[in-house]
């Protein structure tokens, strides 16, 4: 490349198109452990590069026939790394804005079945999964986590009008863009009648069914991760579970509550999961998060309920054991979760830079 840096959009396009590229992460190990770019290489070079010691990169074996993109937290130390690699004759560039900017890179995976097309929109670093589901000339969006233009452009590509938008719960690890999307499209904003939020929306009831295109979406209250958690069942085949059930674990019941309330939430979560399991083994589960970085592979992140019930140990436990183990296995608290949850409850983050709050991995699952 005839330049020293590369933008998130440019790197995203290269990965989408399968172009040869090597990504070298030079952050400290603890930052790498938090989150990373799928398929990237790593050397803990941050301290020595900032001390002026470029020899830390001497023994790294990198391909000479492809672009090397260096990555750090904010895009400064990675420039030192790319300069050092260019001195060695490599075609190296630094990722502008680093992982903080890569937080908003995304890709998609898609399935079509029974006149319904499901497009999973994935924030590849944070593992946030949102969905645009089309039927006929109408679509719905679940758990929007990117700017409205992403979903509007996808809908336009498929000749869909976005009819409804909705969240599965009040998120605590990213700022929901659902209200923004509703305002941008004039879509109807649906949410559970139990949501204790400060903004206006159209409430839905448990078991209520709403048509769009030639499909229908059924409301299924599934409290436990949060009191207002709701799952959405499309045509009886696809269940969008939010943070209630993942492909490798279940939702954590402890955020924003005292320990005693966490125990009560875990009991609610157990009952919600039993309700989901009763839907039958042929339902596909599509969650709102995945625990790792998302590859540019076009593979949908989801699984059949039959597989999840067999591989997730917590789903096989009796109630007392489930509550005990769920509480014991709770992962570290996600950063800034209280402020993010309060902003999502208010329905506005005017004057707030989302990148300042959302950096880092999600930690919503108990496995």
C-alpha positions in Angstrom: 0.0 0.0 0.0 1.2 3.5 -0.8 0.3 4.9 2.6 1.1 4.3 6.3 -2.4 3.7 7.7 -5.6 1.8 6.9 -9.1 2.7 8.0 -11.5 0.3 9.7 -13.7 0.4 6.6 -10.8 -0.5 4.3 -9.7 -3.4 6.4 -13.3 -4.6 6.8 -13.7 -4.6 3.0 -10.4 -6.6 2.5 -11.6 -9.2 4.9 -15.1 -9.4 3.4 -13.5 -9.9 0.0 -11.0 -12.5 1.2 -8.0 -10.5 0.2 -4.7 -11.6 1.6 -3.8 -9.7 4.8 -1.9 -10.4 7.9 -3.0 -8.7 11.1 -0.4 -8.2 13.9 -1.7 -7.2 17.3 1.1 -5.5 19.4 -1.0 -4.8 22.5 -0.2 -6.1 26.1 -1.4 -9.6 26.7 -4.1 -8.5 29.1 -5.7 -6.3 26.5 -5.4 -9.1 23.9 -7.2 -11.4 26.4 -10.1 -9.0 26.6 -10.8 -8.9 22.9 -9.1 -9.2 19.5 -9.5 -9.4 15.8 -10.3 -13.0 14.7 -7.3 -14.6 13.0 -4.8 -12.0 14.1 -1.3 -12.8 15.3 0.0 -11.4 18.6 3.3 -10.2 20.1 3.3 -8.4 23.4 5.4 -5.5 22.1 3.7 -2.5 23.5 6.1 -1.6 26.3 9.3 -2.1 24.3 8.0 -0.3 21.2 7.1 2.7 23.3 10.6 2.6 24.9 12.1 2.9 21.4 13.2 -0.8 21.1 12.0 -2.1 17.7 14.0 -5.3 18.0 11.0 -6.9 19.7 9.7 -7.4 16.1 12.9 -8.9 14.7 12.1 -12.6 15.3 8.5 -12.4 14.0 8.0 -14.4 10.9 5.5 -12.6 8.7 4.6 -13.2 5.0 6.4 -11.0 2.6 3.7 -11.2 -0.1 0.8 -9.6 1.6 -0.2 -6.5 3.5 0.6 -6.5 7.3 -1.9 -4.4 9.4 -0.6 -3.6 12.9 -3.1 -3.0 15.7 -3.0 -1.5 19.2 -5.6 0.0 21.4 -5.9 3.4 19.8 -3.6 3.4 16.7 -0.5 5.1 18.1 1.9 2.3 19.1 0.8 0.3 16.0 2.3 3.1 13.9 5.7 2.5 15.5 5.3 -1.1 14.7 4.3 -0.6 11.1 7.2 1.8 10.6 9.6 -0.8 12.0 8.2 -3.5 9.6 8.4 -1.1 6.6 12.1 -0.6 7.4 12.4 -4.4 7.0 10.9 -4.2 3.6 7.4 -5.4 4.5 4.2 -3.7 3.2 2.9 -2.7 6.6 0.2 -0.2 7.7 -1.3 0.8 11.0 -5.0 0.4 11.8 -6.4 3.9 12.3 -8.0 4.2 15.7 -6.9 0.7 16.8 -9.3 -1.6 18.6 -11.3 1.3 19.8 -12.3 2.0 16.2 -12.5 -1.7 15.2 -15.2 -2.0 17.8 -17.6 -0.8 15.0 -16.4 -3.1 12.3 -19.1 -5.6 11.2 -20.0 -8.4 8.9 -23.1 -10.5 8.1 -24.3 -14.1 7.8 -27.6 -15.1 6.2 -30.1 -17.9 5.9 -33.3 -18.1 4.0 -36.1 -20.6 4.8 -39.9 -20.7 4.4 -40.1 -17.2 2.9 -38.1 -15.7 5.7 -34.6 -14.3 5.3 -32.5 -13.8 8.5 -29.4 -11.6 8.3 -27.2 -11.7 11.3 -25.3 -8.4 11.7 -22.2 -9.0 13.8 -20.0 -6.4 15.5 -16.9 -8.6 15.0 -14.7 -7.4 17.9 -17.3 -7.2 20.7 -19.4 -10.1 19.5 -22.7 -8.2 19.5 -25.3 -9.9 17.2 -28.2 -8.0 15.8 -30.7 -9.1 13.2 -32.7 -7.9 10.3 -35.4 -10.4 9.3 -37.3 -9.9 6.0 -40.5 -11.5 4.7 -42.1 -10.3 1.5 -41.4 -6.5 1.3 -41.3 -6.0 5.1 -38.6 -6.4 7.7 -38.0 -6.2 11.4 -34.8 -5.4 13.3 -33.9 -7.0 16.7 -31.2 -5.6 19.0 -29.7 -2.9 16.7 -26.2 -2.1 17.9 -24.8 -0.2 14.9 -25.8 3.1 13.4 -29.2 3.1 11.6 -27.6 3.4 8.1 -26.3 -0.2 8.4 -29.8 -1.6 8.7 -31.4 0.9 6.3 -28.9 0.0 3.6 -29.4 -3.8 4.1 -33.2 -3.3 3.9 -32.9 -1.2 0.8 -30.7 -3.9 -0.9 -33.5 -6.4 -0.3 -36.3 -4.0 -1.1 -37.6 -4.3 2.4 -39.4 -1.6 4.5 -38.5 -1.8 8.1 -41.8 -2.2 9.9 -40.9 -3.0 13.5 -37.8 -2.6 15.6 -37.2 -4.1 19.1 -34.7 -5.0 21.8 -34.6 -8.2 23.8 -33.7 -6.4 27.0 -32.2 -3.2 28.4 -28.6 -3.8 27.3 -25.7 -3.1 29.7 -22.7 -3.6 27.4 -23.5 -1.4 24.4 -25.7 1.6 23.7 -28.8 0.4 21.8 -29.5 2.1 18.5 -33.1 0.9 18.3 -34.6 4.3 19.1 -32.4 5.9 16.6 -33.4 3.3 14.0 -37.1 3.8 14.8 -36.7 7.6 14.3 -34.8 7.1 11.0 -37.3 4.7 9.5 -40.7 5.5 11.2 -40.8 1.9 12.2 -42.9 0.9 15.2 -40.8 0.4 18.3 -42.0 -2.7 20.1 -40.9 -3.8 23.6 -42.2 -5.9 26.5 -44.9 -4.2 28.6 -42.7 -5.0 31.6 -39.9 -2.7 30.5 -39.1 0.0 33.1 -37.7 2.5 30.7 -38.2 6.3 30.4 -39.1 6.5 26.7 -42.3 5.7 24.7 -42.7 2.5 22.8 -45.5 0.2 21.7 -45.9 -2.5 24.5 -46.4 -6.1 23.6 -47.8 -8.9 25.8 -46.6 -12.4 26.4 -47.7 -14.8 23.6 -48.9 -12.0 21.4 -48.3 -12.6 17.7 -47.6 -9.8 15.2 -47.5 -10.3 11.4 -44.9 -8.9 9.0 -44.8 -9.8 5.4 -46.0 -13.5 5.2 -44.4 -14.3 8.6 -45.3 -13.8 12.2 -43.4 -13.0 15.3 -44.5 -14.3 18.7 -43.6 -12.6 22.0 -42.1 -14.8 24.7 -41.3 -13.2 28.1 -38.1 -14.8 29.4 -37.0 -12.9 32.5 -33.9 -13.8 34.4 -30.9 -12.1 32.8 -32.9 -8.9 33.4 -36.5 -8.6 34.6 -37.8 -7.3 31.2 -35.9 -9.9 29.0 -38.1 -11.0 26.1 -37.4 -13.5 23.3 -38.9 -13.4 19.8 -40.1 -16.5 18.0 -40.4 -16.3 14.2 -42.8 -18.8 12.6 -42.2 -21.2 15.4 -38.7 -22.0 13.9 -36.3 -19.3 15.1 -36.0 -18.0 18.6 -34.1 -14.7 19.2 -33.1 -15.1 22.8 -31.1 -12.0 23.5 -28.9 -12.7 26.6 -31.1 -15.4 28.0 -29.6 -18.3 26.1 -26.3 -18.4 24.1 -24.7 -21.1 22.0 -22.2 -21.8 24.8 -24.0 -20.8 28.0 -26.8 -18.8 29.6 -27.3 -15.2 30.7 -25.8 -13.9 33.9 -28.4 -12.9 36.5 -26.4 -10.5 38.6 -26.1 -7.2 36.7 -27.5 -4.1 38.4 -28.9 -6.1 41.5 -27.9 -7.2 45.0 -26.8 -10.8 45.7 -30.2 -11.8 47.0 -31.9 -10.4 43.9 -29.3 -12.3 41.7 -30.5 -15.5 43.3 -34.1 -14.7 42.5 -33.2 -13.7 39.0 -31.4 -17.0 38.6 -34.6 -18.8 39.6 -36.5 -16.8 37.0 -33.8 -17.6 34.4 -34.2 -21.3 35.2 -37.9 -21.1 34.5 -37.4 -19.1 31.3 -34.9 -21.7 30.0 -37.3 -24.5 30.8 -40.0 -22.7 28.8 -37.6 -22.4 25.9 -36.6 -26.0 26.1 -40.3 -26.9 25.9 -40.5 -25.4 22.4 -39.1 -28.5 20.9 -35.7 -29.6 19.7 -36.1 -28.3 16.1 -36.0 -24.6 17.1 -32.9 -22.6 16.1 -31.5 -20.4 18.8 -30.1 -17.0 17.7 -28.6 -15.0 20.6 -27.6 -11.4 21.0 -23.9 -12.1 21.7 -21.1 -14.5 21.1 -18.2 -14.8 23.5 -15.3 -14.4 21.0 -14.2 -12.4 18.0 -16.3 -13.0 14.9 -14.6 -14.3 11.8 -15.3 -13.0 8.3 -16.6 -16.5 7.4 -20.3 -15.9 6.6 -21.2 -18.7 9.1 -24.3 -17.9 11.2 -23.8 -17.9 15.0 -26.6 -20.0 16.3 -27.5 -23.6 17.0 -30.4 -26.0 17.2 -32.0 -26.3 20.6 -31.4 -30.1 20.5 -27.6 -29.4 20.3 -27.6 -26.8 23.0 -29.6 -28.9 25.4 -27.0 -31.7 25.0 -23.9 -29.6 25.2 -24.7 -26.9 27.8 -24.3 -28.5 31.2 -26.4 -25.8 33.0 -29.4 -26.7 30.9 -29.3 -30.3 32.3 -29.3 -29.3 36.0 -32.2 -29.3 38.4 -33.2 -25.9 39.8 -31.2 -25.8 43.0 -28.0 -26.9 41.2 -28.6 -24.5 38.3 -29.0 -21.5 40.7 -25.9 -22.5 42.7 -23.7 -23.0 39.6 -25.0 -20.0 37.7 -24.1 -17.8 40.7 -20.7 -19.4 41.2 -19.7 -19.2 37.5 -20.5 -15.5 37.0 -17.7 -13.9 35.0 -16.0 -10.5 35.8 -18.3 -7.5 35.6 -18.3 -5.7 32.2 -16.9 -2.2 32.1 -19.2 0.8 32.3 -22.2 -1.4 32.5 -24.1 0.8 35.0 -23.7 3.9 32.9 -24.6 2.1 29.7 -27.7 0.5 31.3 -28.9 3.9 32.6 -28.4 5.5 29.2 -30.3 2.7 27.6 -33.1 3.0 30.2 -33.3 6.7 29.4 -33.3 6.1 25.7 -30.8 8.8 24.9 -27.0 9.2 24.9 -26.8 12.8 23.5 -23.3 14.2 24.1 -21.9 10.8 24.8 -19.3 9.2 22.5 -20.3 5.5 22.4 -16.7 4.4 21.7 -15.6 5.8 25.2 -18.1 3.4 26.9 -18.3 0.3 24.7 -14.7 -0.7 24.3 -13.9 -4.3 25.5 -15.5 -7.7 25.3 -19.0 -8.5 26.4 -19.3 -10.6 29.5 -23.0 -11.5 29.6 -22.7 -15.3 29.5 -22.3 -17.9 32.2 -21.0 -21.1 30.8 
